[in-house]
Amino acid sequence: MTILIVEDDDEIRELLSEMLTDKGYAVLTASDGEGALEVLRGSPAPCLIVLDLMMPKMDGWTLRTNLLADPALAAIPVVVLSGAADLRGGATGLQAAKVLTKPVKWHTFLDVVREHC
């Protein structure tokens, strides 16, 4: 099972990647929405996308709009993982499978990953 982590913070992206790899998941990463679209268009669909919202170049809201507009990508579940203020209200239109606030507890995050992968 492959998971795509879209996160601009190098430390968070690497930590999540290492932890998921240790649990047996294959992990793809991107540091912004543009990179995520490149990864998605060049790889088999992941079972889950972990998406930060506040990123340079293309933010998470814009990426999610692009994903929902593409029939090949729209069905991939997205878990929003962000430190954005008032996250729950602002994330409603994202059609996310789950919204988690940073910092997230590892066991909570892993439970959500297992639910979708």
Residue pairs with C-beta under 8 A, 6 or more apart in sequence:
1 25
1 26
1 46
1 47
1 117
2 25
2 26
2 27
2 28
2 43
2 44
2 46
2 47
3 20
3 25
3 26
3 27
3 28
3 46
3 47
3 48
3 49
3 50
3 113
3 117
4 27
4 28
4 29
4 30
4 36
4 39
4 40
4 46
4 48
4 49
4 50
5 13
5 16
5 17
5 20
5 27
5 28
5 29
5 30
5 50
6 29
6 30
6 31
6 32
6 33
6 35
6 36
6 49
6 50
6 51
6 52
6 55
6 60
6 63
7 13
7 16
7 29
7 31
7 50
7 52
7 55
7 81
8 31
8 32
8 52
8 54
8 55
8 56
9 52
10 31
12 52
12 102
13 29
13 31
16 27
16 50
16 109
17 27
17 29
19 106
19 110
20 27
20 113
21 27
23 110
23 113
25 113
25 117
28 39
28 43
28 46
29 39
30 36
30 38
30 39
31 55
32 55
32 56
32 57
32 58
32 59
33 55
33 57
33 58
33 59
33 60
33 62
33 63
33 66
34 57
34 58
35 57
36 49
36 51
36 58
36 63
37 58
37 63
37 66
40 46
40 67
40 73
40 76
45 72
45 73
45 76
46 76
47 76
47 77
47 116
47 117
48 76
48 77
48 78
48 79
48 97
48 113
48 116
48 117
49 67
49 76
49 77
49 78
49 79
50 78
50 79
50 81
50 113
51 60
51 63
51 64
51 78
51 79
51 80
51 81
51 82
51 96
52 60
52 80
52 81
52 82
53 59
53 60
53 61
53 80
53 82
53 84
53 87
53 90
53 91
54 60
54 82
54 83
54 84
58 66
60 80
60 82
60 94
61 94
64 78
64 94
64 95
64 96
66 73
67 73
67 74
67 76
67 78
68 74
68 95
77 97
77 116
78 94
78 95
78 96
78 97
79 96
79 97
79 98
79 99
79 100
79 112
79 113
79 116
80 87
80 91
80 94
80 96
80 98
80 99
80 100
81 100
81 101
81 102
81 104
81 109
82 91
82 99
82 100
82 101
82 102
83 101
83 102
83 103
84 90
87 99
87 101
88 99
91 99
97 112
97 116
98 112
98 115
100 108
100 109
100 112
